[in-house]
Amino acid sequence: MRLDKFICKSTELTRTEAKKLLKMSKVTVNDVVIKDPATQVHENNDVCIEDQSLTARSSRYIILHKPLDTICSNVDEIYPSLLHLIDVDRAFDMHIAGRLDADTTGLVLITDDGRWSHNIISPKKQCEKVYRVWLRSPLKDDTADKFTVGVQLQGENDLTRPAKLEQVEEREVLLTITEGKYHQVKRMFAAVGNKVVGLHREQIGPVKLADLPLGEWRYLTPEEVSAFQ
């Protein structure tokens, strides 16, 4: 972990304040003054600010049922950040592992562990995401076969990875994908001549939204956390 990040996780200091202390030679690692904020530190290192030893807080892992008209960002824009819904200290120090659009509801994973979130969003990991999709037009008979092979999104050269499509109702489906391209679900259905009118994420990897109420959150279980480590 970067030294400046370690300091922030161990104190109430911001990243800017941590860097200022480093520049002022106030920080030591194993009794050696360190000024470089990018210095890597480990759990067994003795990090001190003016001779006061620091202990990093444990990483946090949260599941949230995202409502409409909230955004997966650390700053408010047209819509408010969904991090306002999380009643924990330093909520805005966390980030979203796999974003959803403002008009999309469902499962969002939130953490301050960058390596853990990388295992969710990295294309190489091919982490499965399950979406419930409502369509403007009835599902065509050949759509599932096309998604199994892969479709070409507008502006893309390569086909999407194979996806699984399960029909629930005439205009309602469950879609499982292993990618996270920009607006991917909406663009996949546009590629086959349909339009998404409602979108809800139900699952990431083995973690399911289940009966978590809209707008509510909980900490992930150790088993759920370990699924992405």
N, C-alpha and C positions, 0 to 999 in steps of 0.2 A: 504494500500500500504506500502511496506517496506520503511524504512526511507532512505536507500541509493538510492533506485529507485526514491523516491520523490525528493531528491536533484538533481539527474541527469536530471529529467524532468523539474526542475526549473532553471537549470543553464547550462553552457557549460561543466561542469565537467564530467569526466568519473567515472565509478563505483569505480575504484581503487582510484582515487583522493578523492571521497566522503568518502570512508572508512578511508583514511588517516586523513581527517579533523575530523572525528568522534573519531578516536583514540587519536587525539591531544586535545580533549575536546573543539572543536571549535563550536559545534552544540548544540543548545538547542531546546527543544520542550515544549512549554508552560512554558518557563523560567527555565526549568530543563535540566541540561547537560545530554546528552545521548551519549553513546559510541557504543551501539549495533546496527549494521547496519540493523538487522532483525526486529527492533522495528516497530510495525505497527502504521502508522499515518493516520489521516483522514482529510477531507477538512477543518474542523473547527479548526484544530490544528494550533498553531502559531509556525512555524519552522523557526529558525534563524541561520545564519552563522555569527559569530562575531557581533551579534546584528542587522544584516541586514535580514529583513523578506523575506521569499521566497514565491512565488506563482507558483504552478505547472501549466505547460502548458496543454492545452486540449489534449486529446488523438486524434490520427489521424487514419482515416479509408479510405483506398485507394483500388480501383479496377484497375488492370493492365491486358492488353492483352499480355500475355507472348509469345515471339517469340521462335523459335527453338534455340538450342545451348546456352541457358542461364540456370542457376541453381537457385533453391529456397534455397539459403544459404546466410549467412551474410559474407562469405569469398569466394574469388575466388579460384577455383580449376582448373580442366582441362578446364572448361568453366567459363565465368564471371558470377558473381552474377547479377540477374535481378534488384537488388536494384540500380545498376548504372543508370537504366532507369528513376528513380524517382528524379526529380529536386526539392528536398526539403532539408531543413536543417536537419542534423543528420538522414539521410535516413537509415543508417546502424544500428541505434538504434531500428529500427522496425523489425518485423519478419513476416513470411508468415504463414497464417492460412490455411493449406491444401496444401501441396507441390505437384509440378508436376516434372516429370523427364525432363532431358535436351532435349529429343527427343519428348516431348509433348508440345503442344501449348494451348493457351486459357486463361480462367478466373483464376486470382489469386487475393486473398484478402490479404492485407498487413496492419499491424497495430502495435501500441505500447501498446495496451490494452490486457494484458494477459488473463483476465477473459472473454473478448469478444471473443477472438480467441478460447478459450477452449470450448465455446458453439458451435463452428463450427466443431471442430475436435474430440470432445469427443464421443466415441462410444455410450454412453448413450443417447445422444441428437438425434441420427439417422437423421442427417441433410442430405437432398437429394442433390446429385450431378449428373448433366447430362453431359454425354460425347457423342461426335460424334466419331464413330469408323469406320475405314476402315480396311477391312479384306483381307487376302491373298486368301481365298477360299470362294465360295458362302455360304451364311448362310443356315444351315441345318434347316429343317422344325420343328424339336423338340427342337431347342435351346432356344426359348422363354419360353417354358414350363419348361425346366430344370432350367433356371434362376429364374423362378417364385418360384420353390420349393427350390432352392439353390443347388450349386455345391460344390464339395470338391476340394479345392485347394491343389496342391502338398505341402506336409509338414504340412498340417493343419488337425486337427481332426474333427472340426465342419464344417458344411455346411455354405456357405455364406448366409447372410440374403436374403430374397426375393428381386429380382431385376426386373425392367420393361424393356423389350426390344421391340423397335419399328423399323421395317425394313424400310429403305429409298430407297435403291437400292439393287441390288443383293449382293454387297459386302460392303454396307454402312448401318450403324444402329445408332440409338440413344439408349443409355443405361443409366438408372437411378438407382443409388445405394445409400445406406444409411450407408455405411461403408467406411473405408479408409485404408484397409490393404495394405501392401507393394506390389506394382505393381499389384494391385487387378484386374484391367480391363484386363490387358494382361494375367494374370493367369487364369481368368475366361474363357476366350476364349480358352486358351491352354487346359483347363480341358475338353472342348467339341471338341477337335481335330482341332481347327482353330488357326490362328495366326494374331495378330494385326500388321498392317503395317503403321497405322497412327492413332493418338489420339489427340483429341481436347476437352477441357472442355468448355461447353457453359453456365453452370448455377450452382450456389450454393445457396440452399434454394430458396428464391424469387428473388435473384439478378442475372440478366442476362447480358451476355457480350454485346449482341445486336450489334450495329454498331461501337463500340469502335475500332479504327484502331489498327493494329498490332504494338506492341511496345509502345503504348500510355497508359496513365493512367488518372484517375480523382478521385476526392473525392467522397465517397458515400454520398447519400442524407440522411437526418435525418431518413427518413422512412426505408431506406435500413439498416442503422446502428441498428435501434431499432428492426429489425426482428431477430437479434441474441442476444438480451439482455434479 
